[in-house]
Amino acid sequence: MIVSTQATPSPSPLGPGCALCAVPGVFGPRDPADPHSGLCPACITAGKPTREGLESAVVIVAGQTLAGAESLQLATATPEELAYHLGAVKRSLRSVLQLLAPAEGKRAR
């Protein structure tokens, strides 16, 4: 028979705490459908990306995609490689254009 010598943790008087940083408190139940459920206000604020951060990320990814497409040797590239790089450049260009003229509401693709 194996006997555990570890004590069972006692529940915090302030609640289970933040699901991300474990700060004590009651922040509601964790719901997988809601990414902010169970998080303290500080974690929710820290997790919200800024417009500047999003713009920077889109530009970085677009630059990497363009660099990959520019390094492709057209004379020896397979049709699959051409299709992949063309699709990647198209998606990056679409992302950059959406930054310049953000769409209002939902639109059909």
N, CA, C and O atoms as CSV, one atom per row, in Angstrom:
chain,resi,resn,atom,element,x,y,z
A,1,MET,N,N,0.838,-1.163,0.000
A,1,MET,CA,C,0.000,0.000,0.000
A,1,MET,C,C,0.891,1.237,0.000
A,1,MET,O,O,1.846,1.315,0.773
A,2,ILE,N,N,0.581,2.216,-0.874
A,2,ILE,CA,C,1.358,3.448,-0.984
A,2,ILE,C,C,0.592,4.548,-0.276
A,2,ILE,O,O,-0.589,4.773,-0.538
A,3,VAL,N,N,1.280,5.224,0.619
A,3,VAL,CA,C,0.667,6.325,1.359
A,3,VAL,C,C,1.304,7.616,0.883
A,3,VAL,O,O,2.528,7.743,0.860
A,4,SER,N,N,0.479,8.562,0.507
A,4,SER,CA,C,0.981,9.846,0.037
A,4,SER,C,C,1.313,10.723,1.230
A,4,SER,O,O,0.525,10.843,2.169
A,5,THR,N,N,2.483,11.332,1.183
A,5,THR,CA,C,2.888,12.229,2.272
A,5,THR,C,C,2.619,13.682,1.916
A,5,THR,O,O,2.876,14.576,2.723
A,6,GLN,N,N,2.101,13.929,0.708
A,6,GLN,CA,C,1.827,15.293,0.307
A,6,GLN,C,C,0.482,15.725,0.862
A,6,GLN,O,O,-0.495,14.977,0.815
A,7,ALA,N,N,0.446,16.916,1.376
A,7,ALA,CA,C,-0.813,17.461,1.881
A,7,ALA,C,C,-1.643,17.958,0.711
A,7,ALA,O,O,-1.101,18.454,-0.277
A,8,THR,N,N,-2.931,17.829,0.818
A,8,THR,CA,C,-3.801,18.345,-0.229
A,8,THR,C,C,-3.878,19.851,-0.075
A,8,THR,O,O,-4.021,20.358,1.037
A,9,PRO,N,N,-3.784,20.568,-1.186
A,9,PRO,CA,C,-3.806,22.015,-1.088
A,9,PRO,C,C,-5.172,22.504,-0.625
A,9,PRO,O,O,-6.207,22.000,-1.062
A,10,SER,N,N,-5.161,23.475,0.250
A,10,SER,CA,C,-6.425,24.031,0.722
A,10,SER,C,C,-6.865,25.111,-0.247
A,10,SER,O,O,-6.030,25.843,-0.778
A,11,PRO,N,N,-8.160,25.219,-0.484
A,11,PRO,CA,C,-8.636,26.226,-1.428
A,11,PRO,C,C,-8.355,27.628,-0.906
A,11,PRO,O,O,-8.432,27.882,0.296
A,12,SER,N,N,-8.031,28.522,-1.811
A,12,SER,CA,C,-7.751,29.903,-1.454
A,12,SER,C,C,-9.023,30.583,-0.989
A,12,SER,O,O,-10.078,30.365,-1.585
A,13,PRO,N,N,-8.964,31.403,0.059
A,13,PRO,CA,C,-10.167,32.093,0.507
A,13,PRO,C,C,-10.639,33.126,-0.509
A,13,PRO,O,O,-11.788,33.564,-0.458
A,14,LEU,N,N,-9.754,33.522,-1.438
A,14,LEU,CA,C,-10.140,34.516,-2.431
A,14,LEU,C,C,-10.612,33.887,-3.738
A,14,LEU,O,O,-10.977,34.611,-4.665
A,15,GLY,N,N,-10.615,32.600,-3.832
A,15,GLY,CA,C,-11.061,31.926,-5.050
A,15,GLY,C,C,-9.914,31.217,-5.732
A,15,GLY,O,O,-8.788,31.240,-5.236
A,16,PRO,N,N,-10.187,30.579,-6.876
A,16,PRO,CA,C,-9.162,29.784,-7.556
A,16,PRO,C,C,-8.047,30.622,-8.167
A,16,PRO,O,O,-6.952,30.103,-8.381
A,17,GLY,N,N,-8.281,31.873,-8.449
A,17,GLY,CA,C,-7.240,32.733,-9.017
A,17,GLY,C,C,-7.309,32.820,-10.520
A,17,GLY,O,O,-8.118,32.162,-11.174
A,18,CYS,N,N,-6.432,33.656,-11.049
A,18,CYS,CA,C,-6.351,33.874,-12.495
A,18,CYS,C,C,-5.833,32.599,-13.171
A,18,CYS,O,O,-4.893,31.968,-12.688
A,19,ALA,N,N,-6.449,32.236,-14.277
A,19,ALA,CA,C,-6.049,31.017,-14.990
A,19,ALA,C,C,-4.686,31.159,-15.655
A,19,ALA,O,O,-4.074,30.152,-16.013
A,20,LEU,N,N,-4.196,32.383,-15.829
A,20,LEU,CA,C,-2.924,32.590,-16.507
A,20,LEU,C,C,-1.781,32.885,-15.541
A,20,LEU,O,O,-0.737,32.234,-15.598
A,21,CYS,N,N,-1.974,33.868,-14.650
A,21,CYS,CA,C,-0.877,34.266,-13.767
A,21,CYS,C,C,-1.045,33.768,-12.336
A,21,CYS,O,O,-0.149,33.966,-11.515
A,22,ALA,N,N,-2.169,33.128,-12.017
A,22,ALA,CA,C,-2.452,32.524,-10.721
A,22,ALA,C,C,-2.546,33.531,-9.586
A,22,ALA,O,O,-2.405,33.148,-8.424
A,23,VAL,N,N,-2.780,34.809,-9.882
A,23,VAL,CA,C,-3.003,35.781,-8.817
A,23,VAL,C,C,-4.312,35.409,-8.109
A,23,VAL,O,O,-5.297,35.085,-8.772
A,24,PRO,N,N,-4.333,35.453,-6.770
A,24,PRO,CA,C,-5.550,35.053,-6.058
A,24,PRO,C,C,-6.715,35.986,-6.359
A,24,PRO,O,O,-6.532,37.184,-6.575
A,25,GLY,N,N,-7.888,35.427,-6.369
A,25,GLY,CA,C,-9.098,36.204,-6.609
A,25,GLY,C,C,-10.133,35.369,-7.329
A,25,GLY,O,O,-9.865,34.240,-7.738
A,26,VAL,N,N,-11.299,35.925,-7.478
A,26,VAL,CA,C,-12.387,35.251,-8.186
A,26,VAL,C,C,-12.600,35.994,-9.499
A,26,VAL,O,O,-13.042,37.143,-9.515
A,27,PHE,N,N,-12.282,35.326,-10.588
A,27,PHE,CA,C,-12.380,35.940,-11.910
A,27,PHE,C,C,-13.338,35.186,-12.822
A,27,PHE,O,O,-13.281,35.329,-14.043
A,28,GLY,N,N,-14.201,34.399,-12.243
A,28,GLY,CA,C,-15.192,33.663,-13.012
A,28,GLY,C,C,-14.682,32.311,-13.474
A,28,GLY,O,O,-13.487,32.025,-13.402
A,29,PRO,N,N,-15.599,31.485,-13.946
A,29,PRO,CA,C,-15.208,30.148,-14.410
A,29,PRO,C,C,-14.472,30.221,-15.744
A,29,PRO,O,O,-14.635,31.180,-16.499
A,30,ARG,N,N,-13.682,29.227,-16.021
A,30,ARG,CA,C,-12.949,29.141,-17.292
A,30,ARG,C,C,-13.859,28.533,-18.341
A,30,ARG,O,O,-14.354,27.418,-18.177
A,31,ASP,N,N,-14.079,29.273,-19.425
A,31,ASP,CA,C,-14.923,28.820,-20.528
A,31,ASP,C,C,-14.068,28.772,-21.791
A,31,ASP,O,O,-13.588,29.814,-22.239
A,32,PRO,N,N,-13.862,27.583,-22.381
A,32,PRO,CA,C,-13.009,27.477,-23.572
A,32,PRO,C,C,-13.488,28.319,-24.752
A,32,PRO,O,O,-12.689,28.668,-25.621
A,33,ALA,N,N,-14.776,28.651,-24.796
A,33,ALA,CA,C,-15.307,29.448,-25.896
A,33,ALA,C,C,-14.959,30.932,-25.751
A,33,ALA,O,O,-14.983,31.670,-26.736
A,34,ASP,N,N,-14.634,31.375,-24.527
A,34,ASP,CA,C,-14.296,32.771,-24.269
A,34,ASP,C,C,-12.832,32.856,-23.854
A,34,ASP,O,O,-12.480,32.389,-22.770
A,35,PRO,N,N,-11.967,33.440,-24.688
A,35,PRO,CA,C,-10.542,33.456,-24.366
A,35,PRO,C,C,-10.185,34.285,-23.133
A,35,PRO,O,O,-9.101,34.107,-22.577
A,36,HIS,N,N,-11.058,35.177,-22.695
A,36,HIS,CA,C,-10.766,36.023,-21.535
A,36,HIS,C,C,-11.398,35.517,-20.248
A,36,HIS,O,O,-11.215,36.135,-19.199
A,37,SER,N,N,-12.133,34.418,-20.293
A,37,SER,CA,C,-12.783,33.932,-19.080
A,37,SER,C,C,-11.755,33.374,-18.107
A,37,SER,O,O,-10.801,32.704,-18.502
A,38,GLY,N,N,-11.966,33.661,-16.837
A,38,GLY,CA,C,-11.073,33.172,-15.798
A,38,GLY,C,C,-9.784,33.947,-15.650
A,38,GLY,O,O,-8.915,33.551,-14.872
A,39,LEU,N,N,-9.635,35.059,-16.387
A,39,LEU,CA,C,-8.418,35.860,-16.326
A,39,LEU,C,C,-8.639,37.125,-15.506
A,39,LEU,O,O,-9.736,37.684,-15.480
A,40,CYS,N,N,-7.571,37.567,-14.836
A,40,CYS,CA,C,-7.644,38.807,-14.064
A,40,CYS,C,C,-7.612,39.989,-15.042
A,40,CYS,O,O,-7.200,39.826,-16.190
A,41,PRO,N,N,-8.043,41.175,-14.599
A,41,PRO,CA,C,-8.036,42.344,-15.487
A,41,PRO,C,C,-6.653,42.681,-16.050
A,41,PRO,O,O,-6.547,43.145,-17.185
A,42,ALA,N,N,-5.605,42.453,-15.277
A,42,ALA,CA,C,-4.254,42.748,-15.771
A,42,ALA,C,C,-3.879,41.838,-16.944
A,42,ALA,O,O,-3.273,42.298,-17.912
A,43,CYS,N,N,-4.234,40.558,-16.866
A,43,CYS,CA,C,-3.925,39.627,-17.965
A,43,CYS,C,C,-4.772,39.933,-19.193
A,43,CYS,O,O,-4.297,39.800,-20.321
A,44,ILE,N,N,-6.010,40.339,-18.986
A,44,ILE,CA,C,-6.877,40.690,-20.118
A,44,ILE,C,C,-6.306,41.905,-20.832
A,44,ILE,O,O,-6.242,41.924,-22.061
A,45,THR,N,N,-5.889,42.925,-20.077
A,45,THR,CA,C,-5.315,44.130,-20.669
A,45,THR,C,C,-4.012,43.819,-21.398
A,45,THR,O,O,-3.781,44.325,-22.497
A,46,ALA,N,N,-3.172,43.003,-20.807
A,46,ALA,CA,C,-1.888,42.659,-21.422
A,46,ALA,C,C,-2.067,41.831,-22.679
A,46,ALA,O,O,-1.207,41.864,-23.559
A,47,GLY,N,N,-3.161,41.088,-22.786
A,47,GLY,CA,C,-3.377,40.215,-23.932
A,47,GLY,C,C,-4.021,40.886,-25.116
A,47,GLY,O,O,-4.152,40.271,-26.174
A,48,LYS,N,N,-4.433,42.154,-24.966
A,48,LYS,CA,C,-5.070,42.853,-26.074
A,48,LYS,C,C,-4.001,43.496,-26.953
A,48,LYS,O,O,-3.290,44.394,-26.501
A,49,PRO,N,N,-3.879,43.047,-28.207
A,49,PRO,CA,C,-2.863,43.635,-29.079
A,49,PRO,C,C,-3.256,45.051,-29.500
A,49,PRO,O,O,-4.438,45.356,-29.653
A,50,THR,N,N,-2.277,45.890,-29.681
A,50,THR,CA,C,-2.525,47.253,-30.137
A,50,THR,C,C,-2.528,47.282,-31.655
A,50,THR,O,O,-2.030,46.359,-32.299
A,51,ARG,N,N,-3.076,48.314,-32.214
A,51,ARG,CA,C,-3.102,48.481,-33.668
A,51,ARG,C,C,-1.666,48.516,-34.207
A,51,ARG,O,O,-1.367,47.907,-35.234
A,52,GLU,N,N,-0.786,49.235,-33.504
A,52,GLU,CA,C,0.605,49.338,-33.934
A,52,GLU,C,C,1.292,47.971,-33.936
A,52,GLU,O,O,2.054,47.657,-34.851
A,53,GLY,N,N,1.021,47.168,-32.920
A,53,GLY,CA,C,1.614,45.840,-32.856
A,53,GLY,C,C,1.126,44.940,-33.978
A,53,GLY,O,O,1.899,44.182,-34.564
A,54,LEU,N,N,-0.173,45.030,-34.274
A,54,LEU,CA,C,-0.731,44.229,-35.370
A,54,LEU,C,C,-0.152,44.662,-36.716
A,54,LEU,O,O,0.185,43.822,-37.551
A,55,GLU,N,N,-0.037,45.973,-36.921
A,55,GLU,CA,C,0.533,46.468,-38.174
A,55,GLU,C,C,1.970,45.984,-38.341
A,55,GLU,O,O,2.368,45.560,-39.426
A,56,SER,N,N,2.735,46.051,-37.272
A,56,SER,CA,C,4.118,45.607,-37.321
A,56,SER,C,C,4.214,44.128,-37.662
A,56,SER,O,O,5.054,43.729,-38.468
A,57,ALA,N,N,3.358,43.311,-37.052
A,57,ALA,CA,C,3.375,41.871,-37.319
A,57,ALA,C,C,3.013,41.565,-38.773
A,57,ALA,O,O,3.637,40.709,-39.400
A,58,VAL,N,N,2.012,42.258,-39.308
A,58,VAL,CA,C,1.602,42.018,-40.694
A,58,VAL,C,C,2.726,42.402,-41.653
A,58,VAL,O,O,2.985,41.689,-42.622
A,59,VAL,N,N,3.392,43.524,-41.388
A,59,VAL,CA,C,4.482,43.965,-42.263
A,59,VAL,C,C,5.655,42.987,-42.209
A,59,VAL,O,O,6.272,42.700,-43.235
A,60,ILE,N,N,5.963,42.478,-41.025
A,60,ILE,CA,C,7.066,41.514,-40.891
A,60,ILE,C,C,6.764,40.243,-41.675
A,60,ILE,O,O,7.618,39.751,-42.413
A,61,VAL,N,N,5.557,39.709,-41.519
A,61,VAL,CA,C,5.186,38.477,-42.230
A,61,VAL,C,C,5.157,38.714,-43.737
A,61,VAL,O,O,5.605,37.861,-44.504
A,62,ALA,N,N,4.636,39.862,-44.169
A,62,ALA,CA,C,4.607,40.162,-45.607
A,62,ALA,C,C,6.021,40.259,-46.163
A,62,ALA,O,O,6.286,39.787,-47.268
A,63,GLY,N,N,6.929,40.865,-45.409
A,63,GLY,CA,C,8.318,40.964,-45.862
A,63,GLY,C,C,8.985,39.604,-45.970
A,63,GLY,O,O,9.734,39.347,-46.913
A,64,GLN,N,N,8.715,38.730,-45.004
A,64,GLN,CA,C,9.288,37.385,-45.047
A,64,GLN,C,C,8.735,36.596,-46.226
A,64,GLN,O,O,9.465,35.860,-46.890
A,65,THR,N,N,7.444,36.755,-46.481
A,65,THR,CA,C,6.820,36.049,-47.600
A,65,THR,C,C,7.398,36.528,-48.924
A,65,THR,O,O,7.690,35.729,-49.815
A,66,LEU,N,N,7.558,37.842,-49.040
A,66,LEU,CA,C,8.112,38.400,-50.268
A,66,LEU,C,C,9.564,37.954,-50.462
A,66,LEU,O,O,9.972,37.658,-51.585
A,67,ALA,N,N,10.339,37.905,-49.391
A,67,ALA,CA,C,11.726,37.448,-49.481
A,67,ALA,C,C,11.784,35.987,-49.935
A,67,ALA,O,O,12.651,35.615,-50.724
A,68,GLY,N,N,10.869,35.171,-49.441
A,68,GLY,CA,C,10.823,33.769,-49.860
A,68,GLY,C,C,10.463,33.626,-51.323
A,68,GLY,O,O,11.024,32.790,-52.031
A,69,ALA,N,N,9.520,34.449,-51.777
A,69,ALA,CA,C,9.121,34.388,-53.178
A,69,ALA,C,C,10.228,34.909,-54.087
A,69,ALA,O,O,10.429,34.383,-55.182
A,70,GLU,N,N,10.952,35.948,-53.640
A,70,GLU,CA,C,12.044,36.501,-54.451
A,70,GLU,C,C,13.207,35.525,-54.581
A,70,GLU,O,O,13.925,35.546,-55.581
A,71,SER,N,N,13.396,34.670,-53.578
A,71,SER,CA,C,14.513,33.724,-53.638
A,71,SER,C,C,14.201,32.508,-54.504
A,71,SER,O,O,15.083,31.686,-54.751
A,72,LEU,N,N,12.982,32.385,-54.958
A,72,LEU,CA,C,12.575,31.250,-55.784
A,72,LEU,C,C,13.182,31.370,-57.183
A,72,LEU,O,O,13.086,32.422,-57.815
A,73,GLN,N,N,13.792,30.314,-57.655
A,73,GLN,CA,C,14.353,30.269,-58.998
A,73,GLN,C,C,13.239,29.867,-59.968
A,73,GLN,O,O,12.824,28.709,-60.000
A,74,LEU,N,N,12.766,30.821,-60.747
A,74,LEU,CA,C,11.627,30.562,-61.634
A,74,LEU,C,C,11.914,29.486,-62.683
A,74,LEU,O,O,11.011,28.740,-63.062
A,75,ALA,N,N,13.138,29.402,-63.148
A,75,ALA,CA,C,13.488,28.446,-64.200
A,75,ALA,C,C,13.413,26.999,-63.709
A,75,ALA,O,O,13.128,26.090,-64.489
A,76,THR,N,N,13.669,26.790,-62.420
A,76,THR,CA,C,13.700,25.416,-61.909
A,76,THR,C,C,12.570,25.102,-60.938
A,76,THR,O,O,12.492,23.986,-60.423
A,77,ALA,N,N,11.707,26.056,-60.683
A,77,ALA,CA,C,10.625,25.851,-59.713
A,77,ALA,C,C,9.547,24.925,-60.277
A,77,ALA,O,O,9.205,24.985,-61.458
A,78,THR,N,N,9.028,24.074,-59.408
A,78,THR,CA,C,7.924,23.196,-59.820
A,78,THR,C,C,6.624,23.998,-59.795
A,78,THR,O,O,6.552,25.040,-59.143
A,79,PRO,N,N,5.607,23.525,-60.494
A,79,PRO,CA,C,4.324,24.227,-60.454
A,79,PRO,C,C,3.765,24.361,-59.026
A,79,PRO,O,O,3.113,25.354,-58.705
A,80,GLU,N,N,4.023,23.362,-58.178
A,80,GLU,CA,C,3.540,23.420,-56.802
A,80,GLU,C,C,4.222,24.544,-56.025
A,80,GLU,O,O,3.580,25.258,-55.255
A,81,GLU,N,N,5.539,24.693,-56.238
A,81,GLU,CA,C,6.279,25.770,-55.573
A,81,GLU,C,C,5.783,27.138,-56.039
A,81,GLU,O,O,5.612,28.050,-55.230
A,82,LEU,N,N,5.558,27.273,-57.324
A,82,LEU,CA,C,5.045,28.538,-57.863
A,82,LEU,C,C,3.678,28.859,-57.282
A,82,LEU,O,O,3.418,29.994,-56.881
A,83,ALA,N,N,2.808,27.862,-57.237
A,83,ALA,CA,C,1.466,28.083,-56.693
A,83,ALA,C,C,1.518,28.448,-55.215
A,83,ALA,O,O,0.781,29.324,-54.764
A,84,TYR,N,N,2.381,27.783,-54.464
A,84,TYR,CA,C,2.508,28.073,-53.034
A,84,TYR,C,C,2.968,29.513,-52.806
A,84,TYR,O,O,2.361,30.247,-52.026
A,85,HIS,N,N,4.049,29.917,-53.492
A,85,HIS,CA,C,4.595,31.260,-53.288
A,85,HIS,C,C,3.648,32.340,-53.804
A,85,HIS,O,O,3.527,33.399,-53.190
A,86,LEU,N,N,2.983,32.085,-54.915
A,86,LEU,CA,C,2.012,33.055,-55.419
A,86,LEU,C,C,0.859,33.224,-54.432
A,86,LEU,O,O,0.414,34.345,-54.187
A,87,GLY,N,N,0.376,32.125,-53.866
A,87,GLY,CA,C,-0.696,32.205,-52.864
A,87,GLY,C,C,-0.243,32.920,-51.601
A,87,GLY,O,O,-1.009,33.683,-51.013
A,88,ALA,N,N,0.983,32.683,-51.181
A,88,ALA,CA,C,1.501,33.345,-49.978
A,88,ALA,C,C,1.647,34.843,-50.195
A,88,ALA,O,O,1.312,35.633,-49.312
A,89,VAL,N,N,2.144,35.242,-51.361
A,89,VAL,CA,C,2.277,36.667,-51.668
A,89,VAL,C,C,0.892,37.312,-51.740
A,89,VAL,O,O,0.705,38.435,-51.270
A,90,LYS,N,N,-0.061,36.619,-52.315
A,90,LYS,CA,C,-1.435,37.134,-52.414
A,90,LYS,C,C,-2.022,37.358,-51.018
A,90,LYS,O,O,-2.635,38.395,-50.766
A,91,ARG,N,N,-1.839,36.390,-50.107
A,91,ARG,CA,C,-2.373,36.536,-48.746
A,91,ARG,C,C,-1.692,37.680,-48.009
A,91,ARG,O,O,-2.344,38.428,-47.280
A,92,SER,N,N,-0.391,37.819,-48.195
A,92,SER,CA,C,0.329,38.907,-47.534
A,92,SER,C,C,-0.106,40.265,-48.074
A,92,SER,O,O,-0.298,41.211,-47.310
A,93,LEU,N,N,-0.257,40.355,-49.368
A,93,LEU,CA,C,-0.713,41.607,-49.970
A,93,LEU,C,C,-2.111,41.959,-49.475
A,93,LEU,O,O,-2.393,43.123,-49.188
A,94,ARG,N,N,-2.978,40.972,-49.373
A,94,ARG,CA,C,-4.329,41.204,-48.860
A,94,ARG,C,C,-4.278,41.728,-47.422
A,94,ARG,O,O,-5.026,42.639,-47.065
A,95,SER,N,N,-3.404,41.159,-46.605
A,95,SER,CA,C,-3.278,41.606,-45.213
A,95,SER,C,C,-2.791,43.048,-45.133
A,95,SER,O,O,-3.298,43.832,-44.330
A,96,VAL,N,N,-1.809,43.401,-45.963
A,96,VAL,CA,C,-1.295,44.768,-45.961
A,96,VAL,C,C,-2.380,45.731,-46.436
A,96,VAL,O,O,-2.542,46.807,-45.861
A,97,LEU,N,N,-3.115,45.363,-47.466
A,97,LEU,CA,C,-4.188,46.235,-47.962
A,97,LEU,C,C,-5.302,46.398,-46.936
A,97,LEU,O,O,-5.899,47.471,-46.849
A,98,GLN,N,N,-5.592,45.371,-46.166
A,98,GLN,CA,C,-6.604,45.482,-45.119
A,98,GLN,C,C,-6.163,46.443,-44.027
A,98,GLN,O,O,-7.000,47.087,-43.395
A,99,LEU,N,N,-4.862,46.546,-43.796
A,99,LEU,CA,C,-4.364,47.535,-42.830
A,99,LEU,C,C,-4.610,48.950,-43.331
A,99,LEU,O,O,-4.946,49.846,-42.557
A,100,LEU,N,N,-4.438,49.139,-44.638
A,100,LEU,CA,C,-4.605,50.476,-45.207
A,100,LEU,C,C,-6.067,50.892,-45.282
A,100,LEU,O,O,-6.386,52.067,-45.105
A,101,ALA,N,N,-6.943,49.956,-45.537
A,101,ALA,CA,C,-8.378,50.247,-45.651
A,101,ALA,C,C,-9.156,49.157,-44.927
A,101,ALA,O,O,-9.686,48.249,-45.569
A,102,PRO,N,N,-9.236,49.231,-43.578
A,102,PRO,CA,C,-9.930,48.176,-42.830
A,102,PRO,C,C,-11.405,48.106,-43.209
A,102,PRO,O,O,-12.076,49.126,-43.361
A,103,ALA,N,N,-11.884,46.892,-43.354
A,103,ALA,CA,C,-13.286,46.647,-43.720
A,103,ALA,C,C,-14.175,46.864,-42.514
A,103,ALA,O,O,-13.800,46.523,-41.392
A,104,GLU,N,N,-15.338,47.424,-42.734
A,104,GLU,CA,C,-16.319,47.611,-41.665
A,104,GLU,C,C,-17.270,46.424,-41.657
A,104,GLU,O,O,-17.854,46.089,-42.687
A,105,GLY,N,N,-17.427,45.795,-40.519
A,105,GLY,CA,C,-18.347,44.664,-40.389
A,105,GLY,C,C,-17.877,43.443,-41.150
A,105,GLY,O,O,-16.726,43.361,-41.580
A,106,LYS,N,N,-18.788,42.495,-41.310
A,106,LYS,CA,C,-18.458,41.272,-42.041
A,106,LYS,C,C,-18.752,41.475,-43.502
A,106,LYS,O,O,-19.730,42.120,-43.879
A,107,ARG,N,N,-17.876,40.907,-44.327
A,107,ARG,CA,C,-18.095,40.992,-45.776
A,107,ARG,C,C,-17.930,39.621,-46.383
A,107,ARG,O,O,-17.272,38.748,-45.816
A,108,ALA,N,N,-18.529,39.439,-47.532
A,108,ALA,CA,C,-18.434,38.152,-48.236
A,108,ALA,C,C,-17.075,38.030,-48.878
A,108,ALA,O,O,-16.492,39.029,-49.298
A,109,ARG,N,N,-16.567,36.827,-48.959
A,109,ARG,CA,C,-15.263,36.587,-49.593
A,109,ARG,C,C,-15.439,36.298,-51.033
A,109,ARG,O,O,-14.458,36.070,-51.741
